[in-house]
Structure formats: structure tokens, C-alpha cells
Amino acid sequence: MKIWESQHTFSHPWETVTQALWQKYPNPLNPHVVGVDIVDRRVTEEGNLFSERLMTTEWGLANWVKKLIGFEEHAYAHEISTVDPKE
């Protein structure tokens, strides 16, 4: 199930974009991401950087909010990213 999708073109060198993508989490600006598991990471035949990751997050919601929405202690996200150096 896809809930959200975004697309952005960075005007930076390929090396900077790829390093930033691979080192995106964890970082101090997003402390809610507490774990990242890499499912697949490769350069495709077309020369694109492909990355698929599963992320564990902790949002620190109040207990009453968790009970109201049925939220457990952790939430999980599935991220698929493709970086095209030509575009």
C-alpha cells in the first residue's frame, strides 16, 4: 500500500547526493528514526542509485493518544528511493 510519494531534483554533484541518501538516517535532526534496515542497495543497469530500507520510528506520543489511535510503541516505514544522476 502506498500512502505517500514525493519527488525532488537536487542541484548538487552526484557524489554529494548519493552520500546524503546513504547517510540520511539516523541523524540528530530526525531523532524519531531509531533504526534502519537496508533491504536492497545497488546501482541499476541504467546507472541509477536504488535503495530500499525499512525504518523503525518512535514518536513519543502520550499514552492516551496511543490508546486512542491504537498506536504501539514503534511505527515502521518502508522507503524506496531512486537517484538518477542524469536527471
Short mmCIF file of the C-alpha atoms (twelve columns), coordinates in Angstrom:
data_MODEL
# 
_entry.id   MODEL 
# 
loop_
_atom_site.group_PDB 
_atom_site.id 
_atom_site.type_symbol 
_atom_site.label_atom_id 
_atom_site.label_alt_id 
_atom_site.label_comp_id 
_atom_site.label_asym_id 
_atom_site.label_seq_id 
_atom_site.Cartn_x 
_atom_site.Cartn_y 
_atom_site.Cartn_z 
_atom_site.pdbx_PDB_model_num 
ATOM 1  C CA . MET A 1  0.000  0.000  0.000   1 
ATOM 2  C CA . LYS A 2  1.435  3.364  -0.999  1 
ATOM 3  C CA . ILE A 3  0.372  6.229  1.226   1 
ATOM 4  C CA . TRP A 4  2.801  8.946  0.214   1 
ATOM 5  C CA . GLU A 5  5.206  9.705  -2.612  1 
ATOM 6  C CA . SER A 6  7.435  12.666 -3.336  1 
ATOM 7  C CA . GLN A 7  9.961  13.646 -5.962  1 
ATOM 8  C CA . HIS A 8  12.704 16.251 -5.858  1 
ATOM 9  C CA . THR A 9  15.602 17.219 -8.128  1 
ATOM 10 C CA . PHE A 10 18.771 18.204 -6.275  1 
ATOM 11 C CA . SER A 11 21.177 20.655 -7.907  1 
ATOM 12 C CA . HIS A 12 24.278 19.145 -6.313  1 
ATOM 13 C CA . PRO A 13 27.037 16.844 -7.558  1 
ATOM 14 C CA . TRP A 14 26.206 13.126 -7.863  1 
ATOM 15 C CA . GLU A 15 28.710 12.215 -5.127  1 
ATOM 16 C CA . THR A 16 27.076 14.601 -2.622  1 
ATOM 17 C CA . VAL A 17 23.544 13.378 -3.361  1 
ATOM 18 C CA . THR A 18 24.460 9.684  -3.109  1 
ATOM 19 C CA . GLN A 19 26.375 10.134 0.156   1 
ATOM 20 C CA . ALA A 20 23.497 12.109 1.641   1 
ATOM 21 C CA . LEU A 21 20.972 9.442  0.578   1 
ATOM 22 C CA . TRP A 22 23.010 6.616  2.122   1 
ATOM 23 C CA . GLN A 23 23.611 8.547  5.364   1 
ATOM 24 C CA . LYS A 24 20.112 10.038 5.725   1 
ATOM 25 C CA . TYR A 25 19.227 8.196  8.964   1 
ATOM 26 C CA . PRO A 26 19.867 8.214  11.825  1 
ATOM 27 C CA . ASN A 27 20.688 11.879 12.316  1 
ATOM 28 C CA . PRO A 28 20.134 14.431 15.107  1 
ATOM 29 C CA . LEU A 29 17.518 16.356 13.097  1 
ATOM 30 C CA . ASN A 30 15.258 13.268 12.937  1 
ATOM 31 C CA . PRO A 31 15.572 11.631 16.373  1 
ATOM 32 C CA . HIS A 32 12.307 9.739  15.874  1 
ATOM 33 C CA . VAL A 33 14.083 7.317  13.475  1 
ATOM 34 C CA . VAL A 34 15.659 4.789  15.849  1 
ATOM 35 C CA . GLY A 35 16.599 2.031  13.414  1 
ATOM 36 C CA . VAL A 36 17.229 1.461  9.721   1 
ATOM 37 C CA . ASP A 37 17.471 -1.895 7.972   1 
ATOM 38 C CA . ILE A 38 18.731 -1.952 4.390   1 
ATOM 39 C CA . VAL A 39 16.768 -4.405 2.240   1 
ATOM 40 C CA . ASP A 40 18.489 -3.592 -1.077  1 
ATOM 41 C CA . ARG A 41 21.046 -1.037 -2.229  1 
ATOM 42 C CA . ARG A 42 22.626 -1.035 -5.654  1 
ATOM 43 C CA . VAL A 43 23.435 0.827  -8.831  1 
ATOM 44 C CA . THR A 44 20.972 -0.276 -11.528 1 
ATOM 45 C CA . GLU A 45 21.849 -1.170 -15.119 1 
ATOM 46 C CA . GLU A 46 20.718 2.357  -16.080 1 
ATOM 47 C CA . GLY A 47 23.247 3.865  -13.650 1 
ATOM 48 C CA . ASN A 48 20.655 4.933  -11.030 1 
ATOM 49 C CA . LEU A 49 21.223 4.537  -7.311  1 
ATOM 50 C CA . PHE A 50 18.463 2.328  -5.893  1 
ATOM 51 C CA . SER A 51 17.866 1.947  -2.158  1 
ATOM 52 C CA . GLU A 52 15.142 0.087  -0.262  1 
ATOM 53 C CA . ARG A 53 15.006 0.403  3.525   1 
ATOM 54 C CA . LEU A 54 12.790 -0.381 6.485   1 
ATOM 55 C CA . MET A 55 12.786 2.194  9.275   1 
ATOM 56 C CA . THR A 56 11.719 1.876  12.901  1 
ATOM 57 C CA . THR A 57 10.390 5.089  14.420  1 
ATOM 58 C CA . GLU A 58 9.484  6.265  17.905  1 
ATOM 59 C CA . TRP A 59 7.244  9.304  18.027  1 
ATOM 60 C CA . GLY A 60 6.950  9.811  21.785  1 
ATOM 61 C CA . LEU A 61 3.188  10.199 21.769  1 
ATOM 62 C CA . ALA A 62 1.274  10.488 25.014  1 
ATOM 63 C CA . ASN A 63 -0.130 7.169  26.289  1 
ATOM 64 C CA . TRP A 64 -3.736 8.324  25.918  1 
ATOM 65 C CA . VAL A 65 -3.095 9.241  22.253  1 
ATOM 66 C CA . LYS A 66 -1.541 5.822  21.615  1 
ATOM 67 C CA . LYS A 67 -4.593 4.112  23.099  1 
ATOM 68 C CA . LEU A 68 -6.962 6.346  21.137  1 
ATOM 69 C CA . ILE A 69 -5.428 5.566  17.747  1 
ATOM 70 C CA . GLY A 70 -4.182 2.045  18.530  1 
ATOM 71 C CA . PHE A 71 -0.552 3.038  18.151  1 
ATOM 72 C CA . GLU A 72 2.127  0.732  19.502  1 
ATOM 73 C CA . GLU A 73 5.469  1.892  20.868  1 
ATOM 74 C CA . HIS A 74 7.073  1.788  17.415  1 
ATOM 75 C CA . ALA A 75 5.918  2.530  13.897  1 
ATOM 76 C CA . TYR A 76 7.524  1.247  10.732  1 
ATOM 77 C CA . ALA A 77 8.140  2.827  7.345   1 
ATOM 78 C CA . HIS A 78 9.165  1.291  4.038   1 
ATOM 79 C CA . GLU A 79 11.253 3.629  1.863   1 
ATOM 80 C CA . ILE A 80 12.209 3.089  -1.769  1 
ATOM 81 C CA . SER A 81 14.483 5.723  -3.310  1 
ATOM 82 C CA . THR A 82 15.925 6.058  -6.788  1 
ATOM 83 C CA . VAL A 83 18.524 8.678  -7.641  1 
ATOM 84 C CA . ASP A 84 19.025 9.351  -11.350 1 
ATOM 85 C CA . PRO A 85 22.347 11.137 -11.960 1 
ATOM 86 C CA . LYS A 86 21.244 12.282 -15.435 1 
ATOM 87 C CA . GLU A 87 18.073 13.962 -14.185 1 
# 
